[in-house]
């Protein structure tokens, strides 16, 4: 993904080389569908239940009970993963947040 990442109104977006927003209406760059993959099992994450089952052994726990967000935290760190409550609204920026905070466990791939 080439371009510049811009933080505006609480949202991070990739501004592509063409000056557009770097993605389609689903938030994916170059109109390619992306998926979050659990590397050790090579499984595509298809639901929050599945994601929670993969995060739990890594020390991630559900955090609070926000009506708009699903959040996970680790007691041993200051990291917090915040996701939209509806899995269908999971975007590329959320996937990369998970990848960065769980090094070598998850990755984003083309569908």
N, CA and C atoms as a LAMMPS dump frame, in Angstrom:
ITEM: TIMESTEP
0
ITEM: NUMBER OF ATOMS
333
ITEM: BOX BOUNDS ff ff ff
-5.0000000000000000e+02 5.0000000000000000e+02
-5.0000000000000000e+02 5.0000000000000000e+02
-5.0000000000000000e+02 5.0000000000000000e+02
ITEM: ATOMS id mol type element x y z
1 1 1 N 0.838 -1.162 0
2 1 2 C 0 0 0
3 1 3 C 0.886 1.227 0
4 2 1 N 0.89 1.963 -1.074
5 2 2 C 1.684 3.173 -1.121
6 2 3 C 0.81 4.37 -0.787
7 3 1 N 1.446 5.413 -0.349
8 3 2 C 0.72 6.613 -0.001
9 3 3 C 1.136 7.115 1.359
10 4 1 N 0.377 8.061 1.871
11 4 2 C 0.665 8.679 3.156
12 4 3 C -0.499 8.423 4.09
13 5 1 N -0.186 8.032 5.329
14 5 2 C -1.224 7.821 6.338
15 5 3 C -1.545 9.156 6.986
16 6 1 N -2.837 9.49 7.051
17 6 2 C -3.285 10.763 7.604
18 6 3 C -4.273 10.483 8.738
19 7 1 N -4.076 11.178 9.853
20 7 2 C -4.975 11.073 10.998
21 7 3 C -5.867 12.297 10.986
22 8 1 N -7.191 12.085 10.832
23 8 2 C -8.126 13.197 10.768
24 8 3 C -9.441 12.797 11.421
25 9 1 N -9.948 13.608 12.305
26 9 2 C -11.22 13.367 12.986
27 9 3 C -11.251 12.009 13.681
28 10 1 N -10.135 11.609 14.257
29 10 2 C -10.075 10.358 15.005
30 10 3 C -9.969 9.12 14.147
31 11 1 N -9.715 9.272 12.845
32 11 2 C -9.635 8.134 11.932
33 11 3 C -8.331 8.212 11.152
34 12 1 N -7.656 7.076 10.971
35 12 2 C -6.448 7.012 10.176
36 12 3 C -6.816 6.515 8.791
37 13 1 N -6.344 7.232 7.753
38 13 2 C -6.618 6.848 6.368
39 13 3 C -5.33 6.896 5.568
40 14 1 N -5.263 6.047 4.552
41 14 2 C -4.132 6.081 3.636
42 14 3 C -4.53 6.919 2.432
43 15 1 N -3.804 8.006 2.237
44 15 2 C -4.041 8.853 1.074
45 15 3 C -3.111 8.344 -0.017
46 16 1 N -3.67 7.782 -1.077
47 16 2 C -2.894 7.171 -2.142
48 16 3 C -2.15 8.18 -2.987
49 17 1 N -1.318 7.69 -3.889
50 17 2 C -0.523 8.541 -4.767
51 17 3 C -1.382 9.368 -5.711
52 18 1 N -2.594 8.893 -6.018
53 18 2 C -3.455 9.619 -6.935
54 18 3 C -4.238 10.733 -6.251
55 19 1 N -4.027 10.924 -4.951
56 19 2 C -4.708 11.988 -4.23
57 19 3 C -6.074 11.587 -3.726
58 20 1 N -6.499 10.365 -4.013
59 20 2 C -7.781 9.877 -3.514
60 20 3 C -7.653 9.426 -2.093
61 21 1 N -8.657 8.738 -1.618
62 21 2 C -8.622 8.302 -0.218
63 21 3 C -7.918 6.963 -0.057
64 22 1 N -7.41 6.357 -1.144
65 22 2 C -6.634 5.137 -1.023
66 22 3 C -7.464 3.903 -0.843
67 23 1 N -8.767 4.002 -0.962
68 23 2 C -9.558 2.806 -0.748
69 23 3 C -10.945 2.944 -1.3
70 24 1 N -11.658 1.813 -1.332
71 24 2 C -13.041 1.85 -1.775
72 24 3 C -13.935 2.153 -0.599
73 25 1 N -15.234 2.061 -0.77
74 25 2 C -16.162 2.411 0.301
75 25 3 C -16.062 1.47 1.494
76 26 1 N -15.452 0.293 1.315
77 26 2 C -15.299 -0.63 2.435
78 26 3 C -14.024 -0.373 3.213
79 27 1 N -13.212 0.596 2.769
80 27 2 C -11.996 0.933 3.485
81 27 3 C -10.808 0.129 3.042
82 28 1 N -10.917 -0.647 1.982
83 28 2 C -9.81 -1.466 1.507
84 28 3 C -9.085 -0.766 0.376
85 29 1 N -7.75 -0.832 0.406
86 29 2 C -6.946 -0.158 -0.607
87 29 3 C -7.063 -0.852 -1.952
88 30 1 N -7.031 -0.039 -2.996
89 30 2 C -7.001 -0.54 -4.368
90 30 3 C -8.142 -1.484 -4.7
91 31 1 N -9.272 -1.356 -4.052
92 31 2 C -10.456 -2.18 -4.297
93 31 3 C -10.204 -3.673 -4.113
94 32 1 N -9.106 -4.04 -3.49
95 32 2 C -8.838 -5.45 -3.209
96 32 3 C -9.367 -5.769 -1.823
97 33 1 N -10.09 -6.847 -1.72
98 33 2 C -10.615 -7.263 -0.431
99 33 3 C -9.467 -7.853 0.391
100 34 1 N -9.374 -7.465 1.621
101 34 2 C -8.336 -7.954 2.533
102 34 3 C -8.981 -8.777 3.632
103 35 1 N -8.231 -9.717 4.148
104 35 2 C -8.714 -10.541 5.253
105 35 3 C -7.64 -10.615 6.326
106 36 1 N -8.08 -10.811 7.552
107 36 2 C -7.183 -11.006 8.682
108 36 3 C -6.965 -12.497 8.854
109 37 1 N -5.703 -12.916 8.901
110 37 2 C -5.365 -14.342 8.979
111 37 3 C -4.589 -14.62 10.25
112 38 1 N -4.984 -15.674 10.96
113 38 2 C -4.244 -16.159 12.127
114 38 3 C -3.116 -17.028 11.592
115 39 1 N -1.881 -16.563 11.679
116 39 2 C -0.74 -17.204 11.038
117 39 3 C -0.474 -18.627 11.53
118 40 1 N -0.468 -18.897 12.852
119 40 2 C -0.145 -20.262 13.295
120 40 3 C -1.073 -21.341 12.736
121 41 1 N -2.341 -21 12.523
122 41 2 C -3.293 -21.997 12.016
123 41 3 C -3.663 -21.756 10.558
124 42 1 N -3.218 -20.628 9.995
125 42 2 C -3.537 -20.226 8.629
126 42 3 C -5.047 -20.101 8.404
127 43 1 N -5.78 -19.712 9.446
128 43 2 C -7.232 -19.544 9.362
129 43 3 C -7.58 -18.072 9.163
130 44 1 N -8.538 -17.818 8.299
131 44 2 C -9.067 -16.479 8.115
132 44 3 C -10.049 -16.19 9.24
133 45 1 N -9.894 -15.041 9.881
134 45 2 C -10.78 -14.645 10.969
135 45 3 C -12.105 -14.193 10.346
136 46 1 N -13.178 -14.886 10.709
137 46 2 C -14.486 -14.621 10.11
138 46 3 C -15.509 -14.071 11.096
139 47 1 N -15.134 -13.947 12.37
140 47 2 C -16.065 -13.417 13.367
141 47 3 C -15.284 -12.929 14.587
142 48 1 N -15.942 -12.136 15.394
143 48 2 C -15.307 -11.681 16.628
144 48 3 C -15.149 -12.819 17.628
145 49 1 N -16.053 -13.787 17.622
146 49 2 C -15.89 -14.937 18.51
147 49 3 C -14.591 -15.665 18.183
148 50 1 N -14.342 -15.845 16.905
149 50 2 C -13.114 -16.509 16.475
150 50 3 C -11.895 -15.67 16.855
151 51 1 N -11.965 -14.366 16.63
152 51 2 C -10.859 -13.486 16.983
153 51 3 C -10.582 -13.548 18.479
154 52 1 N -11.632 -13.514 19.282
155 52 2 C -11.453 -13.559 20.735
156 52 3 C -10.806 -14.878 21.167
157 53 1 N -11.177 -15.987 20.529
158 53 2 C -10.561 -17.289 20.848
159 53 3 C -9.071 -17.307 20.495
160 54 1 N -8.677 -16.569 19.474
161 54 2 C -7.266 -16.502 19.072
162 54 3 C -6.482 -15.52 19.956
163 55 1 N -7.139 -14.465 20.419
164 55 2 C -6.461 -13.47 21.249
165 55 3 C -6.301 -13.909 22.706
166 56 1 N -7.254 -14.682 23.223
167 56 2 C -7.236 -15.074 24.639
168 56 3 C -5.934 -15.77 25.061
169 57 1 N -5.425 -16.746 24.315
170 57 2 C -4.171 -17.384 24.73
171 57 3 C -2.97 -16.433 24.722
172 58 1 N -3.101 -15.303 24.052
173 58 2 C -2.027 -14.313 24.006
174 58 3 C -2.127 -13.304 25.148
175 59 1 N -3.124 -13.489 26.026
176 59 2 C -3.291 -12.608 27.171
177 59 3 C -4.242 -11.453 26.957
178 60 1 N -4.934 -11.425 25.824
179 60 2 C -5.892 -10.358 25.551
180 60 3 C -7.228 -10.69 26.18
181 61 1 N -7.846 -9.691 26.811
182 61 2 C -9.139 -9.861 27.467
183 61 3 C -10.1 -8.786 26.982
184 62 1 N -11.39 -9.094 27.053
185 62 2 C -12.403 -8.082 26.729
186 62 3 C -12.275 -6.947 27.729
187 63 1 N -12.451 -5.738 27.243
188 63 2 C -12.297 -4.557 28.074
189 63 3 C -13.587 -3.759 28.06
190 64 1 N -14.115 -3.492 29.225
191 64 2 C -15.339 -2.72 29.396
192 64 3 C -16.496 -3.276 28.575
193 65 1 N -17.572 -2.528 28.538
194 65 2 C -18.747 -2.959 27.79
195 65 3 C -19.331 -1.745 27.072
196 66 1 N -18.611 -1.275 26.082
197 66 2 C -19.03 -0.109 25.307
198 66 3 C -20.064 -0.539 24.273
199 67 1 N -21.179 0.164 24.144
200 67 2 C -22.213 -0.238 23.183
201 67 3 C -21.785 -0.085 21.723
202 68 1 N -20.781 0.768 21.455
203 68 2 C -20.36 1.01 20.076
204 68 3 C -19.076 0.285 19.691
205 69 1 N -18.287 -0.125 20.684
206 69 2 C -16.981 -0.71 20.412
207 69 3 C -16.798 -2.061 21.097
208 70 1 N -15.996 -2.88 20.479
209 70 2 C -15.527 -4.115 21.094
210 70 3 C -14.051 -3.867 21.363
211 71 1 N -13.647 -3.975 22.628
212 71 2 C -12.274 -3.646 22.982
213 71 3 C -11.599 -4.801 23.694
214 72 1 N -10.296 -4.943 23.424
215 72 2 C -9.466 -5.953 24.063
216 72 3 C -8.24 -5.263 24.632
217 73 1 N -7.766 -5.754 25.785
218 73 2 C -6.551 -5.207 26.369
219 73 3 C -5.727 -6.338 26.965
220 74 1 N -4.45 -6.046 27.179
221 74 2 C -3.552 -6.966 27.866
222 74 3 C -3.188 -6.341 29.196
223 75 1 N -3.293 -7.117 30.256
224 75 2 C -2.94 -6.579 31.579
225 75 3 C -1.47 -6.21 31.655
226 76 1 N -0.635 -6.895 30.877
227 76 2 C 0.81 -6.686 30.933
228 76 3 C 1.291 -5.532 30.06
229 77 1 N 0.371 -4.818 29.397
230 77 2 C 0.788 -3.721 28.531
231 77 3 C -0.261 -2.605 28.542
232 78 1 N 0.057 -1.539 27.851
233 78 2 C -0.878 -0.426 27.726
234 78 3 C -1.667 -0.512 26.426
235 79 1 N -1.452 -1.562 25.661
236 79 2 C -2.12 -1.706 24.369
237 79 3 C -3.613 -1.946 24.516
238 80 1 N -4.36 -1.36 23.606
239 80 2 C -5.808 -1.516 23.552
240 80 3 C -6.201 -1.66 22.089
241 81 1 N -6.971 -2.693 21.787
242 81 2 C -7.502 -2.885 20.443
243 81 3 C -8.973 -2.5 20.487
244 82 1 N -9.357 -1.506 19.683
245 82 2 C -10.74 -1.052 19.622
246 82 3 C -11.301 -1.353 18.245
247 83 1 N -12.419 -2.057 18.221
248 83 2 C -13.036 -2.495 16.969
249 83 3 C -14.508 -2.103 16.951
250 84 1 N -15.067 -1.887 15.757
251 84 2 C -16.507 -1.61 15.698
252 84 3 C -17.287 -2.817 16.193
253 85 1 N -18.383 -2.591 16.871
254 85 2 C -19.182 -3.678 17.451
255 85 3 C -19.649 -4.675 16.376
256 86 1 N -19.935 -4.178 15.182
257 86 2 C -20.418 -5.004 14.076
258 86 3 C -19.224 -5.499 13.254
259 87 1 N -19.022 -6.815 13.163
260 87 2 C -17.88 -7.381 12.456
261 87 3 C -17.84 -6.964 10.989
262 88 1 N -18.995 -6.735 10.384
263 88 2 C -19.029 -6.341 8.972
264 88 3 C -18.438 -4.951 8.755
265 89 1 N -18.241 -4.185 9.818
266 89 2 C -17.649 -2.847 9.714
267 89 3 C -16.144 -2.857 10.016
268 90 1 N -15.566 -4.043 10.188
269 90 2 C -14.133 -4.175 10.411
270 90 3 C -13.405 -3.744 9.142
271 91 1 N -12.502 -2.795 9.25
272 91 2 C -11.8 -2.235 8.104
273 91 3 C -10.305 -2.544 8.184
274 92 1 N -9.624 -2.19 7.134
275 92 2 C -8.197 -2.453 7.024
276 92 3 C -7.412 -1.84 8.179
277 93 1 N -7.745 -0.638 8.573
278 93 2 C -7.03 0.012 9.67
279 93 3 C -7.183 -0.783 10.977
280 94 1 N -8.346 -1.388 11.206
281 94 2 C -8.55 -2.213 12.404
282 94 3 C -7.698 -3.481 12.325
283 95 1 N -7.662 -4.071 11.13
284 95 2 C -6.865 -5.296 10.948
285 95 3 C -5.391 -5.022 11.22
286 96 1 N -4.886 -3.904 10.692
287 96 2 C -3.478 -3.579 10.919
288 96 3 C -3.211 -3.235 12.373
289 97 1 N -4.171 -2.693 13.079
290 97 2 C -4.012 -2.445 14.514
291 97 3 C -3.798 -3.765 15.25
292 98 1 N -4.563 -4.775 14.878
293 98 2 C -4.406 -6.108 15.481
294 98 3 C -3.046 -6.687 15.138
295 99 1 N -2.645 -6.571 13.876
296 99 2 C -1.36 -7.112 13.423
297 99 3 C -0.199 -6.476 14.18
298 100 1 N -0.22 -5.155 14.316
299 100 2 C 0.873 -4.454 14.986
300 100 3 C 0.975 -4.842 16.455
301 101 1 N -0.161 -5.076 17.095
302 101 2 C -0.163 -5.355 18.534
303 101 3 C -0.017 -6.837 18.856
304 102 1 N -0.01 -7.693 17.841
305 102 2 C 0.181 -9.141 18.044
306 102 3 C 1.212 -9.657 17.042
307 103 1 N 2.378 -9.109 17.085
308 103 2 C 3.443 -9.425 16.124
309 103 3 C 3.57 -10.925 15.866
310 104 1 N 3.676 -11.284 14.589
311 104 2 C 3.888 -12.658 14.123
312 104 3 C 2.729 -13.602 14.392
313 105 1 N 1.588 -13.106 14.837
314 105 2 C 0.44 -13.973 15.114
315 105 3 C -0.66 -13.76 14.078
316 106 1 N -0.865 -12.532 13.649
317 106 2 C -1.863 -12.218 12.643
318 106 3 C -1.193 -11.482 11.495
319 107 1 N -1.778 -11.595 10.313
320 107 2 C -1.343 -10.791 9.183
321 107 3 C -2.54 -10.511 8.285
322 108 1 N -2.407 -9.466 7.477
323 108 2 C -3.447 -9.097 6.52
324 108 3 C -3.024 -9.603 5.153
325 109 1 N -3.942 -10.277 4.483
326 109 2 C -3.664 -10.824 3.155
327 109 3 C -4.789 -10.445 2.197
328 110 1 N -4.473 -10.519 0.911
329 110 2 C -5.511 -10.373 -0.113
330 110 3 C -6.43 -11.574 -0.029
331 111 1 N -7.733 -11.336 -0.219
332 111 2 C -8.7 -12.43 -0.16
333 111 3 C -8.591 -13.315 -1.381
